[in-house]
Amino acid sequence: MHVGLNLIYLVPGQTGGMEVYARELAPRLAAMEDLRVTAFVNREAAGEDFGCEQVVVSVNATDRMQWVRGEQLLLPGLAEAHGCDLVHSLGSTAPIRGRFAAWSRSTICTTSSFPTHTSASGRSACAYLSPPVLAAPTG
């Protein structure tokens, strides 16, 4: 299986816990037998060592519009072109269209934090999300 990691959001030294998570996860996945891992990174992260193959998406993630353009318009085609079977988006967002759309079976989207808002019934807002959409918190 070929897993693409959507790291387009990651600006080295500025992304905090989501960067730590990516840097820990990528080499561990790459070390797994029968798993090929490719990190899709922005220009700022080009050349960083994630312990796996790397494809540079030609956007600057410090510019939110470019980050979104890269994730929504460029990533799906690049992941397809590089033969990914699944895309794991680690930055709480994922493409909304195509084979790797957030709700497809070819996508995992990690949410780094959940809102703490509770409804009038006292249930957390997260309790209303369906299990296929809800991912385990990372921190």
C-alpha positions, 0 to 999 in steps of 0.5 A: 500500500502507498500512503501519501502524507499531506504535510502541505500545512507544515512550516518547519519550526512554526507548526508546533504539535502538529509538526512534532506529530508528523515528524514522529509518524512519518518515519514510523510508517515508512519503517513498516513492511509493505508500506510505501510512504510519500510526504507531500510538502510545501516549499518551506519544508522542502529538504526536511527529513521526514524519513520517507519519500518527498514530493514538493508542492509548489506553494508557500504555506506561510500564505494561507491562500497558497496552502489551501490552493495546494491542498485543494487543487494540487494535492489530489492530482499529485497523490494520484500521479504518484500512485497513492492508495490513501492520503493521510491529512495531518493538519486537520483539513483535507481536500473536499473533492475527488478521490482523496476527499475528506469523506472518502475511503481513501482519506484519513484526516487527523484532527489535532484538537476538538472544541470544548463547547457543550450543547444545552443537553450537556453533550460535547459537540464532538459526540454528534460527529459520526464515527467515520468522520471522527479521528482520535485526538493527537494531543 
